[in-house]
Amino acid sequence: MMYISSYKERCVILASYLVENKSTVRAVAAKFGISKSTVHKDITQNLKKINQPLYNEVMAVLEQNKKERHLRGGEATKKKYKEAAIIQNFQG
């Protein structure tokens, strides 16, 4: 769980982590133990008022994530069915 004195500091920490690791909102939320909604609001709405250059970097990472989203979904589905086939072969 993340305990930080001010929301401004939290916004900068979350955004910095996302940019440095080219991470997703979901991964940032999991890392810091807060909700995806909080992360998203902090890095898209609140950060814009606090640190415009960092906000621009965050938006670039989020845009890239959006472009790659369909690929990640496809990989997750592929992995799911591959694991199911392994279990099926093991049982049968």
N, C-alpha and C positions, 0 to 999 in steps of 0.2 A: 504494500500500500504506500502511496506517495503522500507525504505531509509536507507541504511547502507553505510558507507564510502568506504569500500573495499570489493571486491568480496571474499577475503579470510575469512573475518569475516562472511559474508553472508553464505558461505559454511558451516562453523562450526555451525552457528545458525540453519540452515535448517536441517543439519544432526543430531544435538543434539535433536531437536524437534521430528524428525522422530524416532529416537532410543528410546527416553523416552516414547513416546506415542504409539510405535509400529504401526505407522501410514503408510498410503500409500502416494505415490508421489502426487496423486491427492488431498488428504486431506491437505498435507503440502502446496501445491500451493494455495489452497483455503484459508487456514489460513493466509498466508502471502501476498496474493494478487498478486502473480506472476504466470507466465506460468508454466505448467507442464514440458515443455522442459527445461526451465531455472533450475528448481529444479533438474530434472534428470541429466542434465549436471554438475551442481554444486556438487551433491553428488556422482556421479559415476566417473567423469573425474577429476575435479578440486580438490576435497577433497583428492584424492589418493596422490597428490603431497604435500598437506598441512598437513594432519594428518592421517597417516596410521592406527593407532589403531581404531580411530573413523570410518574410511572408512571400516574396517573389520566388525565392528558392524553394520554399515549401510547395507553392503552387506548381512549379515545374515538376517536382517529384510526384505530386498527386496526379498531374496530367499524364505523366509517363505510366503510372500505375493504372490509370484508367484505360490507356491504350493496350496494356498488357493483361488486363483483367480476364479477357476471354481465354487467353493462353493458360493462365493459372487455373481457371475453372476446368479447362480441358484436361490438364495434368492431374488435377484432383480426381476427376471422374475416371480417368485411365487407371490411376493408382487404386481406386476403390474396386473396380472390376477385376483388376489383376490380383489383388489380395483375395477377393471373393473366389476367383478361379483356383487359387492355390489351396484355399480352405476346402473347396469342393473336391479337388483332386485328392487331398489328404484324407477326407472322410470317405470317399468312394473308391 
